[in-house]
């Protein structure tokens, strides 16, 4: 039986209170395309709620997720203090939407770098991940950002949060991301991918280093480069999806 979650639907005309109001107002102010904002105190996964709804141009925002996930079905720990949300958009290439989302996060936090294709790092530690999915006629971009949530012990040495580096609120991180995403998404659908790609490449910590990429068809190792279509190039092999590991030399 599907678990039931308390859902608050907010539109530009319908106001709310408390945290729901604060984050809805930021979203509507900065995302020119946004039509509906859904707020959850607790939810299984914002991507799952986004799949369930039929409408595009919606944002699903949760204070906590019980079944948050990243690429390859991995669990995304989603305790209070982080940002967990999904945006529904018209059908588009999931890889490019994922890269534009990662770029929008990285450009919001000084010193942040991108690990191909969808992780955002401070130092060598991950603080944000993107999950792009296609559901029927819409694209879903799920975004998790560790702001001031506690990092589980098993992820120490792999993950971090923004508050370890900067004094910045969740609201300010969300403000910066939504401003960036609105601009970058507009450029993407206007056909300005080449410039977006160059900005992504400039912030990509994967370019020019030794990596191992694990795919269903095998493992590929070598110095990484990026192709403008979003693929990583390793040893002359173009790879569009895989688990990329930065190798220590």
Backbone as CSV, one residue per row, in Angstrom:
resi,resn,N_x,N_y,N_z,CA_x,CA_y,CA_z,C_x,C_y,C_z
1,UNK,0.844,-1.191,0.000,0.000,0.000,0.000,0.882,1.245,0.000
2,UNK,0.565,2.216,-0.837,1.357,3.434,-0.945,1.226,4.273,0.334
3,UNK,2.360,4.735,0.827,2.373,5.563,2.021,1.751,6.921,1.703
4,UNK,1.014,7.465,2.672,0.354,8.754,2.491,1.200,9.865,3.095
5,UNK,1.321,10.971,2.355,2.095,12.112,2.825,1.233,13.371,2.763
6,UNK,1.433,14.244,3.732,0.699,15.507,3.762,1.300,16.464,2.744
7,UNK,0.460,16.937,1.834,0.917,17.759,0.711,0.225,19.113,0.737
8,UNK,1.003,20.159,0.568,0.451,21.507,0.491,0.738,22.059,-0.899
9,UNK,-0.317,22.342,-1.652,-0.172,22.899,-2.998,-0.289,24.418,-2.919
10,UNK,0.687,25.112,-3.511,0.724,26.574,-3.480,0.842,27.086,-4.913
11,UNK,0.066,28.103,-5.257,0.189,28.780,-6.552,0.613,30.223,-6.304
12,UNK,0.822,30.949,-7.376,1.208,32.363,-7.222,0.122,33.156,-6.495
13,UNK,-1.135,32.739,-6.648,-2.240,33.468,-6.034,-2.550,32.969,-4.623
14,UNK,-2.218,31.705,-4.343,-2.561,31.081,-3.066,-1.352,31.110,-2.144
15,UNK,-1.455,31.807,-1.040,-0.340,31.973,-0.116,-0.336,30.869,0.942
16,UNK,0.789,30.745,1.643,0.931,29.769,2.719,1.603,30.466,3.897
17,UNK,1.990,29.695,4.893,2.650,30.245,6.072,3.954,29.503,6.326
18,UNK,4.798,30.083,7.163,5.997,29.419,7.638,7.008,29.094,6.551
19,UNK,7.662,27.949,6.706,8.705,27.539,5.773,8.146,27.340,4.364
20,UNK,6.925,26.815,4.273,6.306,26.621,2.964,6.208,27.944,2.224
21,UNK,5.751,28.954,2.914,5.620,30.279,2.285,6.990,30.826,1.878
22,UNK,7.971,30.709,2.773,9.298,31.263,2.489,9.897,30.677,1.212
23,UNK,9.867,29.355,1.100,10.505,28.740,-0.059,9.644,28.854,-1.323
24,UNK,8.316,28.858,-1.163,7.452,29.069,-2.323,7.657,30.467,-2.900
25,UNK,7.765,31.451,-2.041,7.964,32.825,-2.524,9.282,32.962,-3.277
26,UNK,10.330,32.311,-2.784,11.610,32.338,-3.503,11.452,31.694,-4.874
27,UNK,10.804,30.526,-4.903,10.650,29.802,-6.164,9.848,30.611,-7.180
28,UNK,8.711,31.176,-6.762,7.878,31.937,-7.703,8.564,33.232,-8.140
29,UNK,9.334,33.822,-7.251,10.033,35.062,-7.604,11.113,34.820,-8.665
30,UNK,11.795,33.705,-8.579,12.968,33.491,-9.427,12.729,32.594,-10.632
31,UNK,11.759,31.694,-10.556,11.499,30.773,-11.661,10.303,31.287,-12.452
32,UNK,10.588,31.945,-13.553,9.529,32.614,-14.319,8.510,31.640,-14.890
33,UNK,8.907,30.390,-15.095,8.023,29.399,-15.714,7.146,28.672,-14.691
34,UNK,7.421,28.824,-13.415,6.793,27.989,-12.389,5.301,28.290,-12.245
35,UNK,4.492,27.228,-12.193,3.043,27.366,-12.054,2.531,26.864,-10.706
36,UNK,3.141,25.798,-10.177,2.676,25.228,-8.906,3.873,24.814,-8.048
37,UNK,3.711,24.961,-6.729,4.732,24.599,-5.756,4.090,23.643,-4.760
38,UNK,4.690,22.474,-4.569,4.166,21.481,-3.634,5.142,21.338,-2.472
39,UNK,4.621,21.440,-1.256,5.468,21.417,-0.061,5.115,20.212,0.803
40,UNK,6.160,19.524,1.278,5.997,18.367,2.158,6.914,18.516,3.363
41,UNK,6.379,18.272,4.550,7.240,18.148,5.722,8.092,16.879,5.581
42,UNK,7.439,15.789,5.205,8.104,14.507,4.977,7.500,13.871,3.738
43,UNK,8.358,13.267,2.907,7.864,12.585,1.712,8.818,11.442,1.397
44,UNK,8.355,10.486,0.603,9.265,9.407,0.223,10.378,9.952,-0.668
45,UNK,9.998,10.549,-1.793,10.961,11.098,-2.745,10.258,12.164,-3.569
46,UNK,10.862,13.337,-3.681,10.235,14.387,-4.482,10.150,13.978,-5.950
47,UNK,11.098,13.184,-6.438,11.001,12.708,-7.816,9.788,11.800,-7.999
48,UNK,9.494,10.970,-7.001,8.328,10.085,-7.101,7.041,10.894,-7.101
49,UNK,6.954,11.923,-6.276,5.758,12.771,-6.285,5.640,13.508,-7.619
50,UNK,6.775,13.924,-8.179,6.759,14.605,-9.473,6.267,13.671,-10.570
51,UNK,6.648,12.414,-10.505,6.184,11.437,-11.495,4.679,11.235,-11.398
52,UNK,4.165,11.279,-10.192,2.750,11.016,-9.958,1.860,12.108,-10.533
53,UNK,2.330,13.344,-10.501,1.534,14.462,-11.020,1.663,14.544,-12.544
54,UNK,0.655,15.079,-13.182,0.650,15.171,-14.643,1.236,16.485,-15.151
55,UNK,1.282,17.477,-14.309,1.596,18.816,-14.789,3.092,19.066,-14.906
56,UNK,3.434,19.883,-15.912,4.801,20.388,-16.052,4.891,21.732,-15.319
57,UNK,6.115,22.232,-15.202,6.389,23.536,-14.572,5.934,23.576,-13.117
58,UNK,6.229,22.489,-12.393,5.933,22.417,-10.969,7.232,22.157,-10.211
59,UNK,7.237,22.536,-8.932,8.375,22.248,-8.068,7.864,21.533,-6.825
60,UNK,8.514,20.430,-6.479,8.147,19.602,-5.333,9.268,19.718,-4.304
61,UNK,8.942,20.208,-3.111,9.936,20.587,-2.108,9.657,19.831,-0.817
62,UNK,10.687,19.196,-0.246,10.512,18.436,0.990,11.529,18.863,2.039
63,UNK,11.073,18.916,3.284,11.988,19.141,4.400,12.812,17.888,4.683
64,UNK,12.196,16.722,4.438,12.895,15.459,4.665,12.335,14.408,3.736
65,UNK,13.202,13.527,3.229,12.773,12.410,2.392,13.085,11.093,3.115
66,UNK,12.173,10.142,2.995,12.411,8.824,3.593,13.020,7.846,2.592
67,UNK,12.919,8.156,1.314,13.451,7.254,0.290,14.112,8.061,-0.833
68,UNK,14.874,9.093,-0.443,15.603,9.868,-1.446,16.622,8.990,-2.145
69,UNK,16.839,9.256,-3.418,17.788,8.423,-4.159,18.539,9.259,-5.182
70,UNK,19.701,8.738,-5.527,20.519,9.354,-6.555,20.628,8.440,-7.767
71,UNK,21.660,8.669,-8.570,21.876,7.830,-9.745,22.150,6.389,-9.322
72,UNK,21.810,5.462,-10.246,22.059,4.033,-10.071,21.339,3.476,-8.841
73,UNK,20.246,4.153,-8.440,19.437,3.667,-7.335,20.056,3.838,-5.965
74,UNK,21.127,4.597,-5.870,21.770,4.777,-4.574,20.915,5.644,-3.651
75,UNK,21.018,5.380,-2.361,20.244,6.144,-1.392,20.837,7.543,-1.240
76,UNK,19.946,8.557,-1.148,20.386,9.916,-0.826,19.830,10.233,0.557
77,UNK,20.720,10.307,1.543,20.294,10.625,2.910,19.727,12.039,2.941
78,UNK,18.520,12.177,3.463,17.767,13.432,3.314,17.186,13.888,4.636
79,UNK,18.046,14.100,5.618,17.582,14.575,6.914,17.350,16.087,6.882
80,UNK,16.656,16.594,7.880,16.359,18.022,7.960,17.645,18.842,7.951
81,UNK,17.551,19.995,7.303,18.704,20.870,7.201,19.282,20.952,5.807
82,UNK,18.816,20.077,4.922,19.241,20.127,3.526,18.133,20.677,2.643
83,UNK,18.411,20.734,1.351,17.412,21.121,0.347,17.155,19.924,-0.556
84,UNK,15.882,19.533,-0.676,15.494,18.381,-1.485,14.283,18.781,-2.314
85,UNK,14.442,18.835,-3.615,13.336,19.285,-4.450,13.481,18.751,-5.873
86,UNK,12.362,18.722,-6.576,12.330,18.265,-7.970,11.533,19.263,-8.792
87,UNK,11.968,19.461,-10.029,11.311,20.382,-10.953,10.836,19.596,-12.159
88,UNK,9.571,19.801,-12.552,9.040,19.133,-13.746,9.026,20.113,-14.913
89,UNK,9.501,19.638,-16.051,9.667,20.466,-17.243,9.200,19.697,-18.466
90,UNK,8.979,20.380,-19.588,8.671,19.661,-20.819,9.813,18.724,-21.194
91,UNK,9.474,17.693,-21.926,10.470,16.698,-22.337,11.699,17.375,-22.950
92,UNK,12.876,16.959,-22.482,14.147,17.471,-22.998,15.198,16.421,-22.693
93,UNK,16.366,16.565,-23.289,17.448,15.615,-23.046,17.817,15.628,-21.567
94,UNK,17.669,14.477,-20.910,17.931,14.410,-19.473,19.381,14.753,-19.152
95,UNK,20.324,14.332,-20.008,21.741,14.591,-19.727,22.034,16.089,-19.677
96,UNK,21.492,16.842,-20.622,21.758,18.281,-20.647,21.057,18.991,-19.492
97,UNK,19.843,18.570,-19.151,19.158,19.166,-18.016,19.918,18.886,-16.716
98,UNK,20.448,17.673,-16.604,21.238,17.328,-15.431,22.481,18.202,-15.333
99,UNK,23.164,18.388,-16.454,24.385,19.199,-16.454,24.082,20.664,-16.160
100,UNK,22.997,21.184,-16.705,22.604,22.571,-16.436,22.235,22.742,-14.956
101,UNK,21.607,21.730,-14.368,21.260,21.793,-12.949,22.516,21.779,-12.084
102,UNK,23.466,20.908,-12.416,24.729,20.862,-11.674,25.469,22.191,-11.799
103,UNK,25.459,22.767,-12.996,26.085,24.068,-13.211,25.423,25.138,-12.341
104,UNK,24.108,25.099,-12.243,23.373,26.096,-11.457,23.700,25.993,-9.976
105,UNK,23.928,24.774,-9.485,24.348,24.601,-8.091,25.777,25.099,-7.916
106,UNK,26.667,24.666,-8.786,28.089,25.003,-8.648,28.315,26.506,-8.712
107,UNK,27.581,27.197,-9.579,27.753,28.642,-9.701,27.158,29.399,-8.511
108,UNK,26.405,28.698,-7.657,25.788,29.334,-6.486,26.711,29.339,-5.275
109,UNK,27.737,28.476,-5.272,28.583,28.304,-4.094,30.036,28.546,-4.467
110,UNK,30.691,29.556,-3.904,32.089,29.847,-4.246,32.985,28.632,-4.031
111,UNK,33.828,28.357,-5.025,34.777,27.259,-4.914,34.227,25.902,-5.263
112,UNK,32.942,25.805,-5.594,32.354,24.509,-5.926,32.834,24.037,-7.290
113,UNK,33.021,22.731,-7.421,33.398,22.106,-8.692,32.424,20.979,-8.998
114,UNK,32.373,20.600,-10.278,31.462,19.550,-10.719,32.259,18.277,-11.006
115,UNK,31.752,17.143,-10.538,32.287,15.833,-10.913,31.303,15.218,-11.904
116,UNK,31.792,14.950,-13.122,30.909,14.436,-14.176,30.184,13.202,-13.686
117,UNK,28.884,13.097,-14.006,28.086,14.108,-14.715,27.239,14.986,-13.796
118,UNK,27.029,14.537,-12.536,25.935,15.142,-11.767,26.256,15.429,-10.305
119,UNK,27.505,15.319,-9.900,27.853,15.610,-8.510,28.501,16.982,-8.417
120,UNK,28.275,17.671,-7.294,28.899,18.970,-7.062,29.707,18.871,-5.767
121,UNK,30.950,19.360,-5.821,31.911,19.138,-4.748,32.375,20.442,-4.123
122,UNK,32.714,20.358,-2.849,33.508,21.375,-2.170,34.737,20.654,-1.642
123,UNK,35.927,21.128,-2.011,37.100,20.311,-1.799,36.965,19.083,-2.683
124,UNK,37.182,17.910,-2.133,36.965,16.674,-2.883,35.717,15.948,-2.416
125,UNK,34.867,16.638,-1.666,33.711,15.983,-1.056,32.413,16.448,-1.698
126,UNK,31.502,15.515,-1.861,30.228,15.786,-2.520,29.252,16.454,-1.561
127,UNK,28.625,17.551,-2.007,27.570,18.167,-1.204,26.246,18.251,-1.965
128,UNK,26.262,17.939,-3.244,25.020,18.016,-4.025,25.033,16.971,-5.131
129,UNK,23.846,16.451,-5.427,23.688,15.501,-6.522,22.415,15.786,-7.287
130,UNK,22.435,15.424,-8.552,21.299,15.671,-9.449,20.823,14.337,-10.006
131,UNK,19.508,14.148,-10.060,18.928,12.962,-10.687,17.939,13.407,-11.754
132,UNK,18.317,13.243,-13.019,17.445,13.573,-14.136,16.713,12.341,-14.627
133,UNK,15.412,12.459,-14.814,14.600,11.329,-15.282,13.573,11.821,-16.300
134,UNK,13.140,10.901,-17.145,12.070,11.179,-18.107,10.851,10.359,-17.711
135,UNK,9.705,11.010,-17.589,8.462,10.335,-17.240,7.384,10.764,-18.215
136,UNK,7.002,9.866,-19.105,6.015,10.153,-20.149,6.477,11.353,-20.980
137,UNK,5.719,12.449,-20.940,6.060,13.582,-21.797,6.762,14.690,-21.033
138,UNK,7.289,14.378,-19.837,7.954,15.433,-19.078,9.320,14.973,-18.573
139,UNK,10.156,15.961,-18.335,11.467,15.719,-17.729,11.393,16.122,-16.264
140,UNK,12.064,15.365,-15.426,12.114,15.645,-13.992,13.571,15.808,-13.583
141,UNK,13.864,16.902,-12.911,15.199,17.127,-12.372,15.093,17.143,-10.854
142,UNK,15.673,16.131,-10.204,15.695,16.049,-8.754,17.031,16.553,-8.229
143,UNK,16.987,17.392,-7.210,18.200,18.039,-6.706,18.264,17.887,-5.191
144,UNK,19.403,17.409,-4.717,19.661,17.338,-3.285,20.899,18.163,-2.969
145,UNK,20.787,19.032,-1.983,21.912,19.890,-1.581,22.067,19.796,-0.069
146,UNK,23.221,19.332,0.377,23.518,19.305,1.810,23.909,20.717,2.247
147,UNK,23.097,21.311,3.097,23.368,22.678,3.560,23.867,22.643,5.003
148,UNK,22.979,22.290,5.938,23.387,22.193,7.332,22.897,20.902,7.970
149,UNK,22.471,19.966,7.146,22.084,18.648,7.643,23.326,17.855,8.048
150,UNK,23.156,16.993,9.024,24.273,16.182,9.495,24.604,15.100,8.476
151,UNK,25.892,14.870,8.257,26.335,13.835,7.320,26.472,12.520,8.079
152,UNK,25.819,11.447,7.613,25.918,10.154,8.308,27.368,9.675,8.394
153,UNK,27.667,8.952,9.465,29.031,8.493,9.696,29.613,7.704,8.547
154,UNK,28.781,6.879,7.879,29.294,6.040,6.799,29.669,6.843,5.558
155,UNK,29.255,8.123,5.517,29.587,8.960,4.360,30.708,9.954,4.655
156,UNK,31.212,9.964,5.891,32.322,10.860,6.213,33.521,10.491,5.340
157,UNK,34.184,11.489,4.792,35.284,11.235,3.861,34.831,11.143,2.422
158,UNK,33.510,11.168,2.206,32.951,11.122,0.847,32.010,12.306,0.609
159,UNK,31.242,12.663,1.638,30.239,13.722,1.511,30.488,14.811,2.548
160,UNK,29.935,15.990,2.275,30.053,17.116,3.198,28.803,17.971,3.080
161,UNK,28.759,19.060,3.850,27.679,20.026,3.692,28.268,21.424,3.553
162,UNK,27.462,22.345,3.068,27.937,23.701,2.806,28.346,24.399,4.094
163,UNK,27.632,24.117,5.186,27.904,24.833,6.431,29.289,24.532,6.999
164,UNK,29.922,23.462,6.547,31.302,23.182,6.946,32.247,24.242,6.393
165,UNK,31.867,24.859,5.274,32.725,25.826,4.588,32.240,27.263,4.730
166,UNK,30.905,27.447,4.746,30.344,28.800,4.720,29.172,28.924,5.683
167,UNK,28.970,30.116,6.203,27.764,30.440,6.965,26.730,30.950,5.976
168,UNK,25.836,30.086,5.578,24.833,30.458,4.578,23.568,29.658,4.849
169,UNK,22.428,30.305,4.771,21.166,29.646,5.100,20.643,28.826,3.930
170,UNK,19.733,27.913,4.240,19.063,27.145,3.182,18.335,28.081,2.226
171,UNK,17.686,29.103,2.780,16.933,30.029,1.932,17.852,30.739,0.942
172,UNK,19.041,31.149,1.378,19.966,31.838,0.481,20.500,30.886,-0.593
173,UNK,20.796,29.645,-0.233,21.232,28.671,-1.240,20.130,28.455,-2.275
174,UNK,18.891,28.309,-1.805,17.756,28.114,-2.713,17.554,29.340,-3.585
175,UNK,17.708,30.521,-3.006,17.610,31.780,-3.760,18.630,31.798,-4.895
176,UNK,19.869,31.504,-4.575,20.919,31.536,-5.595,20.697,30.487,-6.669
177,UNK,20.320,29.256,-6.248,20.104,28.202,-7.236,18.970,28.559,-8.179
178,UNK,17.832,28.985,-7.649,16.682,29.240,-8.515,16.953,30.382,-9.493
179,UNK,17.678,31.411,-9.056,18.058,32.481,-9.983,18.932,31.924,-11.106
180,UNK,19.924,31.129,-10.727,20.826,30.553,-11.720,20.085,29.629,-12.679
181,UNK,19.227,28.775,-12.119,18.547,27.790,-12.956,17.611,28.463,-13.942
182,UNK,16.904,29.489,-13.514,15.996,30.185,-14.420,16.751,30.733,-15.630
183,UNK,17.894,31.348,-15.370,18.712,31.904,-16.448,19.287,30.801,-17.325
184,UNK,19.847,29.765,-16.704,20.500,28.706,-17.471,19.504,27.861,-18.260
185,UNK,18.341,27.580,-17.668,17.324,26.817,-18.393,16.807,27.604,-19.595
186,UNK,16.612,28.915,-19.415,16.182,29.763,-20.527,17.198,29.732,-21.663
187,UNK,18.482,29.781,-21.308,19.526,29.708,-22.333,19.524,28.353,-23.015
188,UNK,19.303,27.297,-22.264,19.287,25.956,-22.834,18.193,25.804,-23.877
189,UNK,16.950,26.169,-23.524,15.838,25.973,-24.459,15.878,26.987,-25.602
190,UNK,16.703,28.044,-25.447,16.881,29.014,-26.531,17.973,28.583,-27.509
191,UNK,18.613,27.449,-27.232,19.618,26.934,-28.138,21.035,27.367,-27.834
192,UNK,21.269,27.848,-26.617,22.596,28.353,-26.265,23.412,27.311,-25.500
193,UNK,23.308,26.051,-25.916,23.984,24.970,-25.201,25.503,25.108,-25.236
194,UNK,26.071,25.549,-26.322,27.526,25.598,-26.456,28.164,26.447,-25.360
195,UNK,27.581,27.607,-25.074,28.127,28.468,-24.022,27.931,27.840,-22.647
196,UNK,26.757,27.231,-22.425,26.514,26.550,-21.160,27.520,25.422,-20.956
197,UNK,27.785,24.681,-22.012,28.736,23.582,-21.915,30.127,24.084,-21.546
198,UNK,30.547,25.187,-22.137,31.872,25.728,-21.827,31.960,26.157,-20.367
199,UNK,30.896,26.708,-19.813,30.877,27.075,-18.399,30.904,25.829,-17.512
200,UNK,30.164,24.801,-17.931,30.179,23.527,-17.206,31.580,22.938,-17.227
201,UNK,32.203,22.916,-18.403,33.538,22.328,-18.532,34.552,23.061,-17.667
202,UNK,34.433,24.379,-17.601,35.374,25.185,-16.814,35.299,24.827,-15.332
203,UNK,34.116,24.446,-14.854,33.943,24.108,-13.446,34.050,22.610,-13.180
204,UNK,34.315,21.834,-14.221,34.310,20.375,-14.082,35.680,19.877,-13.601
205,UNK,35.709,19.317,-12.400,36.950,18.806,-11.819,37.396,17.510,-12.476
206,UNK,36.563,16.894,-13.303,36.886,15.623,-13.939,37.795,15.807,-15.147
207,UNK,37.711,16.963,-15.788,38.464,17.197,-17.029,39.968,17.194,-16.755
208,UNK,40.681,16.402,-17.547,42.141,16.417,-17.499,42.769,15.549,-16.433
209,UNK,41.963,14.794,-15.684,42.547,13.927,-14.662,42.305,12.456,-15.021
210,UNK,43.025,11.568,-14.335,42.864,10.134,-14.552,41.573,9.672,-13.885
211,UNK,40.774,8.935,-14.633,39.510,8.435,-14.104,39.312,6.985,-14.499
212,UNK,38.394,6.349,-13.806,37.873,5.043,-14.219,36.364,5.194,-14.318
213,UNK,35.800,4.796,-15.444,34.356,4.879,-15.641,33.816,3.461,-15.770
214,UNK,32.881,3.119,-14.890,32.288,1.787,-14.874,30.936,1.840,-15.569
215,UNK,30.780,1.004,-16.585,29.530,0.945,-17.349,29.070,-0.508,-17.431
216,UNK,27.826,-0.754,-17.830,27.368,-2.143,-17.990,28.200,-2.930,-18.996
217,UNK,28.825,-2.233,-19.943,29.603,-2.935,-20.974,31.086,-3.048,-20.632
218,UNK,31.494,-2.531,-19.466,32.894,-2.668,-19.084,33.425,-1.436,-18.382
219,UNK,34.709,-1.485,-18.032,35.379,-0.380,-17.362,36.375,0.281,-18.307
220,UNK,36.449,1.602,-18.226,37.341,2.372,-19.089,38.170,3.310,-18.215
221,UNK,39.480,3.303,-18.423,40.365,4.146,-17.633,41.220,5.009,-18.537
222,UNK,41.557,6.192,-18.049,42.412,7.097,-18.819,42.174,8.527,-18.392
223,UNK,42.774,9.444,-19.122,42.593,10.866,-18.841,41.266,11.330,-19.431
224,UNK,40.484,12.030,-18.632,39.121,12.391,-19.031,39.070,13.690,-19.820
225,UNK,38.217,13.705,-20.822,37.831,14.911,-21.544,36.321,14.852,-21.704
226,UNK,35.720,15.974,-22.042,34.283,16.011,-22.237,33.957,16.316,-23.680
227,UNK,32.891,15.692,-24.168,32.352,15.990,-25.484,31.178,16.944,-25.315
228,UNK,30.964,17.827,-26.277,29.920,18.842,-26.129,28.526,18.241,-26.064
229,UNK,28.369,16.996,-26.469,27.046,16.366,-26.357,26.803,15.796,-24.955
230,UNK,27.756,16.033,-24.033,27.570,15.614,-22.650,28.281,14.343,-22.268
231,UNK,28.887,13.669,-23.241,29.602,12.427,-22.951,30.974,12.719,-22.352
232,UNK,31.475,11.778,-21.540,32.862,11.810,-21.110,33.663,10.985,-22.113
233,UNK,34.861,11.424,-22.418,35.711,10.725,-23.377,36.928,10.193,-22.623
234,UNK,37.070,8.880,-22.621,38.173,8.222,-21.916,38.838,7.236,-22.863
235,UNK,40.110,7.452,-23.143,40.828,6.560,-24.061,40.195,6.495,-25.432
236,UNK,39.655,7.621,-25.882,39.015,7.668,-27.194,37.599,7.123,-27.205
237,UNK,37.115,6.636,-26.065,35.772,6.060,-25.972,34.808,7.097,-25.407
238,UNK,33.709,7.350,-26.116,32.673,8.256,-25.618,31.696,7.465,-24.754
239,UNK,31.462,7.971,-23.546,30.592,7.283,-22.595,29.523,8.272,-22.130
240,UNK,28.282,7.880,-22.292,27.175,8.778,-21.957,26.613,8.546,-20.559
241,UNK,26.819,7.362,-20.019,26.309,7.053,-18.686,27.234,6.045,-18.030
242,UNK,27.606,6.334,-16.804,28.479,5.431,-16.074,28.845,6.003,-14.727
243,UNK,29.508,5.189,-13.931,29.969,5.598,-12.610,31.415,6.047,-12.742
244,UNK,31.652,7.342,-12.576,32.983,7.917,-12.790,33.721,8.033,-11.460
245,UNK,34.933,7.473,-11.422,35.762,7.499,-10.225,37.021,8.293,-10.532
246,UNK,37.279,9.341,-9.756,38.531,10.089,-9.878,39.647,9.271,-9.244
247,UNK,40.698,9.009,-9.991,41.792,8.184,-9.492,42.867,9.060,-8.855
248,UNK,43.349,8.647,-7.732,44.475,9.318,-7.087,45.751,8.820,-7.729
249,UNK,46.583,9.730,-8.197,47.828,9.329,-8.878,49.013,9.614,-7.969
